[in-house]
Amino acid sequence: MDREPKSIWKDLLEASTAPLNLVVSTFVGLAIGYGLDSLFNTSPYLTIIFLILGIISGFRDLFRFARRQTKKDEDGKKNK
């Protein structure tokens, strides 16, 4: 284990935010859709649309995080 403890804690913190971002983006999409449905009286169409957009946004962020971590791991192996 030749990595600094600070780096390990930073990686752990970043990894713990990934699922949180997925949940938060889903609920934000749901809240926006519900609010717009209440405003325009179009229930449940906008709620469903924005819920799906929130889920897509959350998974997009999750894939970006995974890609960043993979690139970081590959760069670390090249430097050894």
CORJOFEN-V685578 format. One line per field, one symbol per residue. phi: phi as a letter, one per 20 degrees, with the letter a starting at -180 (. if undefined). Layout:
phi->???
This chain:
phi->.defgfffffffffffeffffffffffffffffffffffeldgdfffffffffffffffffffffffffffffffffffe
